[in-house]
Amino acid sequence: MDTPYGNALLPVWERPEPQPRAAPVPLSRATIAATAIRLADAHGLDGLSVRKIAKELGVGPMRLYDYVINRSELLDLMVDDVYAQIAEAGQHSEWRATVLALAQATREAALDHEWFADLLGGRPRLGPHALAVGESIAAALSRAPGVRGIDDLQRAVGALDAFIVGALRREITERRAARSTGTDMSAWQAALGPYLTRMLETGRYPTVARLVIDGAHLDAEETFHHNLITILDGITGHPRA
């Protein structure tokens, strides 16, 4: 393919949609991505294939390759579709409010689409909506009191991203464990409570004992928000009361 970059294939974001066919089932990248998301929500990424998407759409598998050349492009479209939902959190006049809103929207999106958490933390997603969310977060953090230059901004963005990815993957992993074992966190803790009590009573783990006995026991949403605030306080360099 002859492109402004030589014969390299343009990214899916820059390739025009194929010309419409006189076919019973009209297709578009948006339709393919929406169908793929429904299947991934129901069966996870392991249950996702071009053949299954084509069957769901009522077309032959080869038609889909007119729109996406491989699975990686399909995942790019799916992820960017989720980022479009996150972007709706919008802008706020205060930098902290913007970051909180976008981080919370990312968590809600991951809970709605658990496979989304599996695709976070690898290579950056460069779809237009993912870039828009990244721009909103970076622009907001650049206005934080403790961010004085590009080095500070890079560290702030990196710290926030690492927290969000880790927190979401941990929460999704626990949800999956609860489903697969039929035992939620409370039941798991109750089952192991006597053992943990015996271990803490040895006196060998005094700090862990303080955390278990005296620490606040927050639910997942409260934990995410509390830890997110801690990260933002650290970025500003001026913790709030």
Protein Blocks (a to p, Z undefined) as FASTA:
>chain_A
ZZfkljadcdfklpccddddddfbdcdfklmmmmmmmmmmmnojmlgcfklmmmmnopaf
klmmmmpgbfklmmmmmmmmmmmmmmmnopafblklmmmmmmmmmmmmmmmmmmlmmmgo
iacdfbfklmmmmmmmmmmmmmpmklgbfklmmmmmmmmmmmmmmmmmmmmmmmmmmmmn
opafklmmmmmmmmmmmmmmnopammlmmmmmmmccddfklmmmmmmmmmmmmmnopacZ
Z
